[in-house]
Amino acid sequence: MTAPIQLQGDWNSGEATLRVLTRVRAVDLYKLRLLSDRQPAKLLIENHHQGPPAVWLHRDQPETASIILNVGAADWCKLAYQFGHELGHVLANSWQLSSKPQPPTQWFEEALVETFSIRGLGLLADSWKQSPPFAGDQAFAGAIRQYRADLLQASKSDGAAGSPDDAASWFHSNREPLAAGQAVPRGPAILGILAIYESGRACIEDLGALNRWPERTSLPIDDYVDRWKRSCTEIGTSGELPSRVEQLFGLA
């Protein structure tokens, strides 16, 4: 939460970008206890003009979480969305050299952090309207809300739409292709996890207990959730989130 943010790469307006990144981090992590024993000392944010956003796993500066984004000048909605997703990976302990994405459960971490970013856009819109990072820019909160609404609408059209109750049938219908790392529409997972996130802040602290075991996402999802629960106990979070997503996907 207090680690310095350093910019690298092609940023047209570094000072303004830092304002927005700092605000996104503040609202995403507001009143969360960050209890992981694997937190970075610094965040390095680099802008590229090709390729997807990512956490760069590197050997140098081992205490730095290095995030790569791909955004244009003053594209604050896209900046907030991409940064929120990658910050979710950092929160989930996926920033050190050993944090290589692996099947069969990488899709699950991706769904958790994607939803973390979408949740954050709503909080950012509220914060921007109340106290914009740029004087007189309260109206831009509407653009952030619309960006978030468009993402949610895409999720509702992405696979089995509607109620979060669809998530269990969606998961069991797609379990094998998900485990194989295939591209599967994930709308029901996003909507279901978002409903859990928005029911209370405390369970989001459990993201800090993810991936604190050598196998990381190479475990089958049932074993992955069991290890997550144990990790929550180890660092002192509630364990509510793994239990609720276990129910959401019909694992219990």
LUMGUZA-307240 format. One record per residue (C-alpha): residue number from 1; x, y, z; chain; residue in one letter. Coordinates in pm, 1 decimal, always signed. Example, Ala and Ser with C-alpha at 12.3 -4.5 7.8 and 13.67 -1.06 7.14 Angstrom:
residues 2
<rec n="1" X="+1230.0" Y="-450.0" Z="+780.0" chain="A" res="A"/>
<rec n="2" X="+1367.0" Y="-106.0" Z="+714.0" chain="A" res="S"/>
This chain:
residues 252
<rec n="1" X="+0.0" Y="+0.0" Z="+0.0" chain="A" res="M"/>
<rec n="2" X="+289.3" Y="+237.3" Z="+69.0" chain="A" res="T"/>
<rec n="3" X="+551.2" Y="+90.4" Z="-164.5" chain="A" res="A"/>
<rec n="4" X="+694.7" Y="+354.2" Z="-400.9" chain="A" res="P"/>
<rec n="5" X="+555.2" Y="+351.3" Z="-754.8" chain="A" res="I"/>
<rec n="6" X="+815.1" Y="+413.9" Z="-1024.6" chain="A" res="Q"/>
<rec n="7" X="+734.4" Y="+470.5" Z="-1392.4" chain="A" res="L"/>
<rec n="8" X="+940.1" Y="+337.3" Z="-1680.4" chain="A" res="Q"/>
<rec n="9" X="+892.4" Y="+341.5" Z="-2056.0" chain="A" res="G"/>
<rec n="10" X="+684.2" Y="+573.8" Z="-2270.8" chain="A" res="D"/>
<rec n="11" X="+455.2" Y="+783.6" Z="-2050.6" chain="A" res="W"/>
<rec n="12" X="+346.9" Y="+1113.3" Z="-2203.3" chain="A" res="N"/>
<rec n="13" X="+243.5" Y="+1260.0" Z="-1869.7" chain="A" res="S"/>
<rec n="14" X="+425.2" Y="+1090.9" Z="-1587.7" chain="A" res="G"/>
<rec n="15" X="+301.3" Y="+1309.9" Z="-1303.1" chain="A" res="E"/>
<rec n="16" X="-63.9" Y="+1272.2" Z="-1405.0" chain="A" res="A"/>
<rec n="17" X="-19.1" Y="+897.1" Z="-1455.8" chain="A" res="T"/>
<rec n="18" X="+127.0" Y="+861.8" Z="-1107.9" chain="A" res="L"/>
<rec n="19" X="-172.9" Y="+1045.3" Z="-963.4" chain="A" res="R"/>
<rec n="20" X="-413.4" Y="+800.4" Z="-1124.0" chain="A" res="V"/>
<rec n="21" X="-209.5" Y="+489.9" Z="-1039.2" chain="A" res="L"/>
<rec n="22" X="-180.3" Y="+602.0" Z="-678.3" chain="A" res="T"/>
<rec n="23" X="-554.9" Y="+661.9" Z="-659.6" chain="A" res="R"/>
<rec n="24" X="-634.2" Y="+322.1" Z="-813.2" chain="A" res="V"/>
<rec n="25" X="-411.7" Y="+147.5" Z="-560.5" chain="A" res="R"/>
<rec n="26" X="-563.8" Y="+346.2" Z="-274.9" chain="A" res="A"/>
<rec n="27" X="-923.9" Y="+255.7" Z="-360.4" chain="A" res="V"/>
<rec n="28" X="-846.7" Y="-105.6" Z="-452.6" chain="A" res="D"/>
<rec n="29" X="-672.1" Y="-169.1" Z="-120.8" chain="A" res="L"/>
<rec n="30" X="-877.4" Y="+65.4" Z="+99.1" chain="A" res="Y"/>
<rec n="31" X="-906.2" Y="-71.9" Z="+453.9" chain="A" res="K"/>
<rec n="32" X="-769.0" Y="-410.4" Z="+351.9" chain="A" res="L"/>
<rec n="33" X="-518.1" Y="-577.9" Z="+579.3" chain="A" res="R"/>
<rec n="34" X="-224.3" Y="-680.8" Z="+363.7" chain="A" res="L"/>
<rec n="35" X="-102.2" Y="-984.0" Z="+553.5" chain="A" res="L"/>
<rec n="36" X="+104.4" Y="-1174.1" Z="+297.2" chain="A" res="S"/>
<rec n="37" X="+465.6" Y="-1243.6" Z="+388.1" chain="A" res="D"/>
<rec n="38" X="+562.0" Y="-1192.0" Z="+20.2" chain="A" res="R"/>
<rec n="39" X="+497.5" Y="-825.0" Z="-48.6" chain="A" res="Q"/>
<rec n="40" X="+718.4" Y="-618.4" Z="-279.9" chain="A" res="P"/>
<rec n="41" X="+916.1" Y="-318.8" Z="-161.6" chain="A" res="A"/>
<rec n="42" X="+852.6" Y="-125.8" Z="-485.4" chain="A" res="K"/>
<rec n="43" X="+615.0" Y="-123.2" Z="-784.4" chain="A" res="L"/>
<rec n="44" X="+769.9" Y="-57.7" Z="-1125.8" chain="A" res="L"/>
<rec n="45" X="+510.1" Y="+30.7" Z="-1392.1" chain="A" res="I"/>
<rec n="46" X="+628.6" Y="+17.4" Z="-1752.9" chain="A" res="E"/>
<rec n="47" X="+426.4" Y="+119.5" Z="-2058.0" chain="A" res="N"/>
<rec n="48" X="+461.1" Y="-77.0" Z="-2381.7" chain="A" res="H"/>
<rec n="49" X="+281.9" Y="-14.2" Z="-2710.4" chain="A" res="H"/>
<rec n="50" X="+244.4" Y="-376.7" Z="-2806.2" chain="A" res="Q"/>
<rec n="51" X="+155.0" Y="-697.3" Z="-2630.3" chain="A" res="G"/>
<rec n="52" X="-82.4" Y="-760.2" Z="-2341.1" chain="A" res="P"/>
<rec n="53" X="-46.7" Y="-628.5" Z="-1986.3" chain="A" res="P"/>
<rec n="54" X="+150.8" Y="-860.1" Z="-1760.2" chain="A" res="A"/>
<rec n="55" X="+359.4" Y="-897.3" Z="-1449.4" chain="A" res="V"/>
<rec n="56" X="+718.5" Y="-931.3" Z="-1569.0" chain="A" res="W"/>
<rec n="57" X="+898.3" Y="-1205.8" Z="-1375.7" chain="A" res="L"/>
<rec n="58" X="+1260.8" Y="-1097.0" Z="-1350.5" chain="A" res="H"/>
<rec n="59" X="+1586.4" Y="-1180.8" Z="-1173.8" chain="A" res="R"/>
<rec n="60" X="+1712.8" Y="-831.2" Z="-1106.4" chain="A" res="D"/>
<rec n="61" X="+1562.4" Y="-615.1" Z="-831.4" chain="A" res="Q"/>
<rec n="62" X="+1405.8" Y="-916.3" Z="-654.2" chain="A" res="P"/>
<rec n="63" X="+1207.5" Y="-694.4" Z="-415.5" chain="A" res="E"/>
<rec n="64" X="+1035.5" Y="-507.0" Z="-701.9" chain="A" res="T"/>
<rec n="65" X="+704.6" Y="-606.1" Z="-858.1" chain="A" res="A"/>
<rec n="66" X="+734.4" Y="-513.3" Z="-1226.0" chain="A" res="S"/>
<rec n="67" X="+409.3" Y="-447.7" Z="-1411.4" chain="A" res="I"/>
<rec n="68" X="+380.3" Y="-396.6" Z="-1787.3" chain="A" res="I"/>
<rec n="69" X="+80.4" Y="-204.9" Z="-1924.4" chain="A" res="L"/>
<rec n="70" X="-24.0" Y="-104.4" Z="-2276.1" chain="A" res="N"/>
<rec n="71" X="-218.7" Y="+222.5" Z="-2267.2" chain="A" res="V"/>
<rec n="72" X="-237.1" Y="+543.8" Z="-2462.6" chain="A" res="G"/>
<rec n="73" X="-195.1" Y="+898.0" Z="-2334.2" chain="A" res="A"/>
<rec n="74" X="-448.1" Y="+998.2" Z="-2065.2" chain="A" res="A"/>
<rec n="75" X="-653.7" Y="+680.9" Z="-2120.2" chain="A" res="D"/>
<rec n="76" X="-738.0" Y="+670.2" Z="-1750.8" chain="A" res="W"/>
<rec n="77" X="-1010.4" Y="+405.0" Z="-1770.4" chain="A" res="C"/>
<rec n="78" X="-786.7" Y="+159.1" Z="-1951.0" chain="A" res="K"/>
<rec n="79" X="-495.7" Y="+245.4" Z="-1722.5" chain="A" res="L"/>
<rec n="80" X="-705.7" Y="+179.7" Z="-1412.9" chain="A" res="A"/>
<rec n="81" X="-846.3" Y="-144.2" Z="-1553.8" chain="A" res="Y"/>
<rec n="82" X="-512.7" Y="-290.1" Z="-1660.4" chain="A" res="Q"/>
<rec n="83" X="-328.4" Y="-177.4" Z="-1348.6" chain="A" res="F"/>
<rec n="84" X="-606.8" Y="-310.4" Z="-1123.7" chain="A" res="G"/>
<rec n="85" X="-579.4" Y="-654.0" Z="-1284.1" chain="A" res="H"/>
<rec n="86" X="-200.7" Y="-672.5" Z="-1252.1" chain="A" res="E"/>
<rec n="87" X="-212.9" Y="-529.9" Z="-898.7" chain="A" res="L"/>
<rec n="88" X="-447.2" Y="-819.5" Z="-822.1" chain="A" res="G"/>
<rec n="89" X="-175.5" Y="-1061.1" Z="-933.1" chain="A" res="H"/>
<rec n="90" X="+73.9" Y="-884.6" Z="-706.4" chain="A" res="V"/>
<rec n="91" X="-174.0" Y="-908.4" Z="-417.8" chain="A" res="L"/>
<rec n="92" X="-206.3" Y="-1280.1" Z="-499.7" chain="A" res="A"/>
<rec n="93" X="+171.4" Y="-1326.4" Z="-460.8" chain="A" res="N"/>
<rec n="94" X="+233.0" Y="-1364.4" Z="-834.4" chain="A" res="S"/>
<rec n="95" X="+517.9" Y="-1121.0" Z="-887.1" chain="A" res="W"/>
<rec n="96" X="+840.0" Y="-1303.0" Z="-793.3" chain="A" res="Q"/>
<rec n="97" X="+1057.7" Y="-1500.8" Z="-1036.7" chain="A" res="L"/>
<rec n="98" X="+907.0" Y="-1832.1" Z="-926.3" chain="A" res="S"/>
<rec n="99" X="+552.6" Y="-1712.7" Z="-1000.7" chain="A" res="S"/>
<rec n="100" X="+517.7" Y="-1869.4" Z="-1344.7" chain="A" res="K"/>
<rec n="101" X="+156.2" Y="-1920.5" Z="-1458.9" chain="A" res="P"/>
<rec n="102" X="+66.4" Y="-2287.9" Z="-1483.4" chain="A" res="Q"/>
<rec n="103" X="-238.0" Y="-2500.7" Z="-1559.3" chain="A" res="P"/>
<rec n="104" X="-469.6" Y="-2645.9" Z="-1447.4" chain="A" res="P"/>
<rec n="105" X="-576.4" Y="-2364.0" Z="-1212.1" chain="A" res="T"/>
<rec n="106" X="-428.7" Y="-2048.4" Z="-1363.7" chain="A" res="Q"/>
<rec n="107" X="-772.4" Y="-1962.8" Z="-1504.1" chain="A" res="W"/>
<rec n="108" X="-899.8" Y="-1937.9" Z="-1145.4" chain="A" res="F"/>
<rec n="109" X="-639.4" Y="-1681.9" Z="-1040.6" chain="A" res="E"/>
<rec n="110" X="-713.6" Y="-1487.6" Z="-1359.4" chain="A" res="E"/>
<rec n="111" X="-1085.2" Y="-1479.7" Z="-1277.2" chain="A" res="A"/>
<rec n="112" X="-1016.6" Y="-1362.7" Z="-921.7" chain="A" res="L"/>
<rec n="113" X="-789.1" Y="-1075.5" Z="-1027.3" chain="A" res="V"/>
<rec n="114" X="-1003.0" Y="-973.0" Z="-1325.1" chain="A" res="E"/>
<rec n="115" X="-1296.6" Y="-935.1" Z="-1089.2" chain="A" res="T"/>
<rec n="116" X="-1074.9" Y="-749.8" Z="-841.4" chain="A" res="F"/>
<rec n="117" X="-1006.2" Y="-494.4" Z="-1117.1" chain="A" res="S"/>
<rec n="118" X="-1372.9" Y="-457.5" Z="-1213.1" chain="A" res="I"/>
<rec n="119" X="-1464.8" Y="-407.5" Z="-847.8" chain="A" res="R"/>
<rec n="120" X="-1196.6" Y="-139.1" Z="-823.9" chain="A" res="G"/>
<rec n="121" X="-1339.9" Y="+57.6" Z="-1116.2" chain="A" res="L"/>
<rec n="122" X="-1660.1" Y="+112.4" Z="-921.9" chain="A" res="G"/>
<rec n="123" X="-1465.8" Y="+235.1" Z="-621.2" chain="A" res="L"/>
<rec n="124" X="-1253.4" Y="+458.6" Z="-844.1" chain="A" res="L"/>
<rec n="125" X="-1563.1" Y="+618.2" Z="-997.9" chain="A" res="A"/>
<rec n="126" X="-1698.5" Y="+701.2" Z="-651.4" chain="A" res="D"/>
<rec n="127" X="-1364.5" Y="+843.1" Z="-539.8" chain="A" res="S"/>
<rec n="128" X="-1318.8" Y="+1040.9" Z="-863.0" chain="A" res="W"/>
<rec n="129" X="-1659.7" Y="+1204.0" Z="-828.0" chain="A" res="K"/>
<rec n="130" X="-1601.9" Y="+1300.2" Z="-464.9" chain="A" res="Q"/>
<rec n="131" X="-1240.7" Y="+1418.4" Z="-503.0" chain="A" res="S"/>
<rec n="132" X="-1100.5" Y="+1400.6" Z="-856.6" chain="A" res="P"/>
<rec n="133" X="-722.3" Y="+1374.3" Z="-896.4" chain="A" res="P"/>
<rec n="134" X="-744.8" Y="+1667.3" Z="-1142.8" chain="A" res="F"/>
<rec n="135" X="-923.5" Y="+1987.3" Z="-1046.4" chain="A" res="A"/>
<rec n="136" X="-1277.3" Y="+2022.8" Z="-1183.2" chain="A" res="G"/>
<rec n="137" X="-1277.6" Y="+1673.0" Z="-1336.0" chain="A" res="D"/>
<rec n="138" X="-1564.9" Y="+1521.7" Z="-1135.6" chain="A" res="Q"/>
<rec n="139" X="-1760.7" Y="+1445.5" Z="-1453.2" chain="A" res="A"/>
<rec n="140" X="-1503.5" Y="+1187.9" Z="-1562.6" chain="A" res="F"/>
<rec n="141" X="-1647.0" Y="+955.3" Z="-1299.0" chain="A" res="A"/>
<rec n="142" X="-1928.2" Y="+891.4" Z="-1547.3" chain="A" res="G"/>
<rec n="143" X="-1679.9" Y="+763.8" Z="-1806.8" chain="A" res="A"/>
<rec n="144" X="-1532.1" Y="+523.3" Z="-1551.9" chain="A" res="I"/>
<rec n="145" X="-1878.4" Y="+392.9" Z="-1462.0" chain="A" res="R"/>
<rec n="146" X="-1959.0" Y="+340.2" Z="-1830.1" chain="A" res="Q"/>
<rec n="147" X="-1629.8" Y="+156.6" Z="-1888.1" chain="A" res="Y"/>
<rec n="148" X="-1713.4" Y="-74.0" Z="-1596.9" chain="A" res="R"/>
<rec n="149" X="-2069.7" Y="-123.0" Z="-1718.3" chain="A" res="A"/>
<rec n="150" X="-1940.5" Y="-223.8" Z="-2061.3" chain="A" res="D"/>
<rec n="151" X="-1712.0" Y="-484.2" Z="-1902.7" chain="A" res="L"/>
<rec n="152" X="-2000.7" Y="-623.9" Z="-1701.0" chain="A" res="L"/>
<rec n="153" X="-2226.8" Y="-631.9" Z="-2003.4" chain="A" res="Q"/>
<rec n="154" X="-1961.0" Y="-827.2" Z="-2188.8" chain="A" res="A"/>
<rec n="155" X="-1946.9" Y="-1072.4" Z="-1898.1" chain="A" res="S"/>
<rec n="156" X="-2324.8" Y="-1116.2" Z="-1906.5" chain="A" res="K"/>
<rec n="157" X="-2297.3" Y="-1203.8" Z="-2275.1" chain="A" res="S"/>
<rec n="158" X="-1992.2" Y="-1422.8" Z="-2218.4" chain="A" res="D"/>
<rec n="159" X="-2112.8" Y="-1778.9" Z="-2162.6" chain="A" res="G"/>
<rec n="160" X="-2419.9" Y="-1852.8" Z="-1949.7" chain="A" res="A"/>
<rec n="161" X="-2558.0" Y="-1511.0" Z="-1863.9" chain="A" res="A"/>
<rec n="162" X="-2744.8" Y="-1380.9" Z="-1563.0" chain="A" res="G"/>
<rec n="163" X="-2745.5" Y="-1508.3" Z="-1206.9" chain="A" res="S"/>
<rec n="164" X="-2426.6" Y="-1600.5" Z="-1022.9" chain="A" res="P"/>
<rec n="165" X="-2601.4" Y="-1935.1" Z="-965.1" chain="A" res="D"/>
<rec n="166" X="-2500.7" Y="-2018.8" Z="-1323.8" chain="A" res="D"/>
<rec n="167" X="-2134.6" Y="-2042.3" Z="-1215.8" chain="A" res="A"/>
<rec n="168" X="-2151.9" Y="-2402.4" Z="-1089.1" chain="A" res="A"/>
<rec n="169" X="-2308.3" Y="-2542.7" Z="-1403.7" chain="A" res="S"/>
<rec n="170" X="-2071.3" Y="-2328.7" Z="-1613.5" chain="A" res="W"/>
<rec n="171" X="-1770.8" Y="-2464.5" Z="-1425.4" chain="A" res="F"/>
<rec n="172" X="-1869.4" Y="-2829.5" Z="-1444.2" chain="A" res="H"/>
<rec n="173" X="-1948.2" Y="-2796.9" Z="-1815.6" chain="A" res="S"/>
<rec n="174" X="-1608.8" Y="-2639.5" Z="-1883.9" chain="A" res="N"/>
<rec n="175" X="-1384.9" Y="-2799.2" Z="-1624.0" chain="A" res="R"/>
<rec n="176" X="-1166.3" Y="-2992.9" Z="-1868.2" chain="A" res="E"/>
<rec n="177" X="-1099.5" Y="-2710.3" Z="-2118.0" chain="A" res="P"/>
<rec n="178" X="-1033.8" Y="-2468.4" Z="-1830.8" chain="A" res="L"/>
<rec n="179" X="-779.0" Y="-2706.8" Z="-1680.5" chain="A" res="A"/>
<rec n="180" X="-616.3" Y="-2744.9" Z="-2022.2" chain="A" res="A"/>
<rec n="181" X="-570.5" Y="-2368.1" Z="-2047.9" chain="A" res="G"/>
<rec n="182" X="-814.0" Y="-2329.9" Z="-2336.6" chain="A" res="Q"/>
<rec n="183" X="-999.4" Y="-2004.1" Z="-2402.4" chain="A" res="A"/>
<rec n="184" X="-1336.9" Y="-2042.7" Z="-2233.0" chain="A" res="V"/>
<rec n="185" X="-1594.4" Y="-1763.9" Z="-2183.6" chain="A" res="P"/>
<rec n="186" X="-1576.7" Y="-1673.7" Z="-1814.2" chain="A" res="R"/>
<rec n="187" X="-1874.8" Y="-1444.6" Z="-1765.4" chain="A" res="G"/>
<rec n="188" X="-2050.4" Y="-1653.4" Z="-1498.0" chain="A" res="P"/>
<rec n="189" X="-1727.9" Y="-1679.8" Z="-1296.6" chain="A" res="A"/>
<rec n="190" X="-1671.4" Y="-1302.2" Z="-1307.9" chain="A" res="I"/>
<rec n="191" X="-2029.0" Y="-1218.1" Z="-1210.8" chain="A" res="L"/>
<rec n="192" X="-2033.6" Y="-1473.8" Z="-930.6" chain="A" res="G"/>
<rec n="193" X="-1704.2" Y="-1365.1" Z="-779.4" chain="A" res="I"/>
<rec n="194" X="-1802.8" Y="-998.2" Z="-805.2" chain="A" res="L"/>
<rec n="195" X="-2117.1" Y="-1066.0" Z="-601.5" chain="A" res="A"/>
<rec n="196" X="-1897.1" Y="-1218.3" Z="-330.6" chain="A" res="I"/>
<rec n="197" X="-1651.9" Y="-927.0" Z="-335.9" chain="A" res="Y"/>
<rec n="198" X="-1928.4" Y="-670.8" Z="-310.7" chain="A" res="E"/>
<rec n="199" X="-2090.0" Y="-843.0" Z="-13.4" chain="A" res="S"/>
<rec n="200" X="-1805.3" Y="-735.6" Z="+213.4" chain="A" res="G"/>
<rec n="201" X="-1444.5" Y="-616.9" Z="+210.1" chain="A" res="R"/>
<rec n="202" X="-1295.9" Y="-862.4" Z="+458.1" chain="A" res="A"/>
<rec n="203" X="-1300.3" Y="-1166.5" Z="+231.8" chain="A" res="C"/>
<rec n="204" X="-1083.9" Y="-987.4" Z="-28.3" chain="A" res="I"/>
<rec n="205" X="-794.7" Y="-1001.0" Z="+219.3" chain="A" res="E"/>
<rec n="206" X="-782.9" Y="-1374.7" Z="+143.6" chain="A" res="D"/>
<rec n="207" X="-629.4" Y="-1294.8" Z="-196.5" chain="A" res="L"/>
<rec n="208" X="-308.4" Y="-1228.4" Z="-4.2" chain="A" res="G"/>
<rec n="209" X="-298.0" Y="-1596.2" Z="+95.5" chain="A" res="A"/>
<rec n="210" X="-294.8" Y="-1726.3" Z="-263.3" chain="A" res="L"/>
<rec n="211" X="-1.5" Y="-1916.1" Z="-411.2" chain="A" res="N"/>
<rec n="212" X="+207.1" Y="-1942.3" Z="-92.8" chain="A" res="R"/>
<rec n="213" X="+296.7" Y="-2305.0" Z="-172.0" chain="A" res="W"/>
<rec n="214" X="+554.5" Y="-2445.0" Z="-414.4" chain="A" res="P"/>
<rec n="215" X="+305.9" Y="-2597.4" Z="-662.3" chain="A" res="E"/>
<rec n="216" X="+108.9" Y="-2274.2" Z="-697.5" chain="A" res="R"/>
<rec n="217" X="-153.6" Y="-2309.7" Z="-973.8" chain="A" res="T"/>
<rec n="218" X="-22.3" Y="-2647.1" Z="-1095.1" chain="A" res="S"/>
<rec n="219" X="-258.0" Y="-2813.7" Z="-845.0" chain="A" res="L"/>
<rec n="220" X="-610.5" Y="-2927.4" Z="-945.7" chain="A" res="P"/>
<rec n="221" X="-866.2" Y="-2675.0" Z="-828.9" chain="A" res="I"/>
<rec n="222" X="-997.5" Y="-2882.6" Z="-535.9" chain="A" res="D"/>
<rec n="223" X="-643.7" Y="-2920.5" Z="-396.7" chain="A" res="D"/>
<rec n="224" X="-568.1" Y="-2556.9" Z="-478.9" chain="A" res="Y"/>
<rec n="225" X="-864.1" Y="-2433.4" Z="-272.5" chain="A" res="V"/>
<rec n="226" X="-766.1" Y="-2662.3" Z="+17.4" chain="A" res="D"/>
<rec n="227" X="-413.8" Y="-2519.1" Z="+15.9" chain="A" res="R"/>
<rec n="228" X="-558.7" Y="-2167.7" Z="-4.7" chain="A" res="W"/>
<rec n="229" X="-768.8" Y="-2228.6" Z="+306.0" chain="A" res="K"/>
<rec n="230" X="-465.9" Y="-2352.1" Z="+496.0" chain="A" res="R"/>
<rec n="231" X="-267.3" Y="-2050.4" Z="+378.4" chain="A" res="S"/>
<rec n="232" X="-540.5" Y="-1815.9" Z="+506.1" chain="A" res="C"/>
<rec n="233" X="-502.6" Y="-1970.3" Z="+850.3" chain="A" res="T"/>
<rec n="234" X="-124.5" Y="-1933.4" Z="+832.3" chain="A" res="E"/>
<rec n="235" X="-128.5" Y="-1558.8" Z="+762.7" chain="A" res="I"/>
<rec n="236" X="-438.8" Y="-1477.2" Z="+968.7" chain="A" res="G"/>
<rec n="237" X="-708.8" Y="-1394.7" Z="+712.5" chain="A" res="T"/>
<rec n="238" X="-1067.5" Y="-1512.3" Z="+745.5" chain="A" res="S"/>
<rec n="239" X="-1073.2" Y="-1789.5" Z="+484.2" chain="A" res="G"/>
<rec n="240" X="-1420.1" Y="-1673.7" Z="+381.5" chain="A" res="E"/>
<rec n="241" X="-1335.0" Y="-1619.6" Z="+13.8" chain="A" res="L"/>
<rec n="242" X="-1206.7" Y="-1970.3" Z="-66.2" chain="A" res="P"/>
<rec n="243" X="-1505.8" Y="-2120.8" Z="+111.0" chain="A" res="S"/>
<rec n="244" X="-1750.7" Y="-1904.8" Z="-81.6" chain="A" res="R"/>
<rec n="245" X="-1596.5" Y="-1963.1" Z="-422.5" chain="A" res="V"/>
<rec n="246" X="-1589.3" Y="-2334.6" Z="-342.1" chain="A" res="E"/>
<rec n="247" X="-1965.7" Y="-2312.8" Z="-302.1" chain="A" res="Q"/>
<rec n="248" X="-1999.8" Y="-2085.7" Z="-605.8" chain="A" res="L"/>
<rec n="249" X="-1841.8" Y="-2343.0" Z="-837.5" chain="A" res="F"/>
<rec n="250" X="-1999.8" Y="-2643.3" Z="-670.9" chain="A" res="G"/>
<rec n="251" X="-1671.7" Y="-2785.3" Z="-540.0" chain="A" res="L"/>
<rec n="252" X="-1782.2" Y="-2846.2" Z="-181.6" chain="A" res="A"/>
